[in-house]
Amino acid sequence: MGGYNVNAGNAVFDGTFYNGVAPRGLPTTVISWLTNKTSNVGVDFTIFKHFTGQFDLFRRKRSGFPAPRYDVVLPNEVGYSLPPENLNSDVTQGFDGLITYSSSIGKVDFSIGGNATFGRTKDDYIYKPRFGNSYDQYRNDRTGRWQNVNWGHHILGRFQSEQQINDYPVNIDGQGNRTLLPGDLIYEDLNGDGIINAMDIKPIGYAEGALPYFNYGINGRVTWKGISLAFDLMGAGMQTYFRDWELKFPFQNNGNSPAYMLTDRWHRADPYNPNSQWIPGTYPALRKDNTGLSVFTSPLSGNNRNDFWTTNIRYLRLKNLELGYSFSKTLLQKVNISALRIYVNGSNLFSFDNVKEYEIDPEISAGNGLVYPQQKIYTLGLNLTL
């Protein structure tokens, strides 16, 4: 609604205190509901009585996200901007499916199956009619692009000697490379201007702290004469983890650091001889509050990202494993019991992943790693029906 807001600021004129009023701006009259169009194509099937499955392709387009036409210039004296309109849209699309094989061999019944889901969201249209230059459009145009793309620097390698640093033509640290040491990271100069800064970043990963774009699972079950064995494996990919703080900065907050960062690093053969040979390692030489150009003194602040400290996570976890035994009804009838089953179960027993070297769990989201991992749970129980 149009009108004014009272008590919006105040002032004193000629010794008298006055409450202010402020216009609410133009009434919002051109905005409406978001529209949602969902489509799905799928197939369910059974083949030779043993194979069953289903596959689906899905797509959802949402149109009419509110946004203002900020490029329409209003004089500052107006005191407000244009109201939002239904301008932006996005599209979520992907596939999911599962397939199961069930059969028996003699008295052994078994089944095994797998499932997978892939889905991503991209901005179908984002209102931004003008760009200042080609780089502005490359970096900030979101129309037709996937959401949650991880931007950062690409690392070409490591400096192997002080002479290589002295001869390197690209200014990495903003100080003529005078702060660099052997083992430090070599950043790619994407635009070729001889300086590493925010103009040299590109897509290096996926979303952080969100659901992985690709999820899958494998499950199976075997039964024989009352004995049953069942398992569930779950996995994921296309998710990025950025190591930060305690996993990146030596002695962060005057605390300790992971042992691998302190031992597997570039260092002098003799720590008391500054002219002794450099010994290579995985991590740059230790400096208090500096991980060898994981932070810049100039021209970037301390939050630059690169593909040395980011990992596109892949994992497969044994989520559940259960072994059980069901007593025969013939035996149970003698003691007036309808059914009795005993079992032992384990959850989150182990995983195959690409982050074990960092001593973290693949499903955590905290960049410093200071959270509890998935807990292993062991259960021994019975199901009794009288």
C-alpha positions, 0 to 999 in steps of 0.5 A: 500500500502507498502512504507514509510511515510515521516515526521514521527518523526525527530532528530538532528545529528551533529547539522543538523535537519533531518526529519524521515521516517517510514515504512507503514508495510506489504501491506493489500492484504488479506482483502475483503468485509464483507459477510452477510447471512440473513434468515427468516421464517414467517407465516401470518394468518387469523382465523375466519375473526377476528384474523389476525397476523404474526410471523417471526423468523430471523437470520443474520450472518455477516462474515469477520470482520477485525482483526489482527493475534496478536499472530504471534510474530514479532521482535520489530525491524520490527516496525509494526504488521501484517495487518488485515484479515477477521477473526471475525463473529457475529450472530443476531437472534430473533423473532417478531410477532403481532396478532390483534382481530377485531369485532363488537357488535351491533354498537360498532366496536373494535379491540385489538392487541399486538406485540413483538420483541426479538433480540440479537447479539452474537459473532460467532467467535472472533480471540483469539487462546490462553488463559493464564488460565481458568479464562482468558478464562472464562472472555475474550473468546467471541466466541459463547457468547452474546454481551454486557453482564454486569459483576459485583459483586453479593451481598449476603446481608448486615452486621447487626452488628460490631461483624459480620464485625469483624468475617467475614473471607473475606477481602472485602475492602482490609484493613481487613474490618476496613472501614466497618460499619453495613449496608454495602454490603456483596460481594460474594467471587466467587473464595474462596480466601478470598479477594474481587477483580476483580476475583469475578465478573460474569454476572449480567445484560444486555446492558446499554444505548442500545435498550432493547433486548425485546420490546412489545406493546398493542394497541386498538380502539373502535368506537360507533356512531362517538365516538372513543377511541384509546390507545397504550401501549409500553413496554420493558425488558432485559435492565440494568440501572446502578445507578452512581454518583448523584444516588450513591455517597452521596453529589456528587460534593459537591451537594445534594442527592436524599431524599430517599438516605439520609432518608432511610439509616443505621444510629445511633439512636443518631447521637451524640452518637457513641455507640447508636443503629444502625437503618437499612435502604435501603442504607448504612450509609452515608460517604462523597464520599463513599456509603458503599463499592460502591467504594473500596480503595483496591484492586479495583478502584472506578468503580466496579459494583454490583447487588445492584446498577444495575437494569434490567429494565421492564416497560409498558408505556401508550404512547398514549390515544386519545378520539375523536368525528366525526360529522355525515355527515348528519349534516355537509352537512347542513353547506357545510362541508365534515368532522369534527372531534374533539379530545383530545390526551395525550402522555406518561401519565404514566408507570408501571415500577421497577425504580419509587423508584429511581425517574427516567424514565425507558427510560433514559440512563444517569447513574446519572439520570440528564436528562429530563424524557419523557414529558407528552404532551396533545393535543386538536385539530380538523380535518376539511375537506371542 
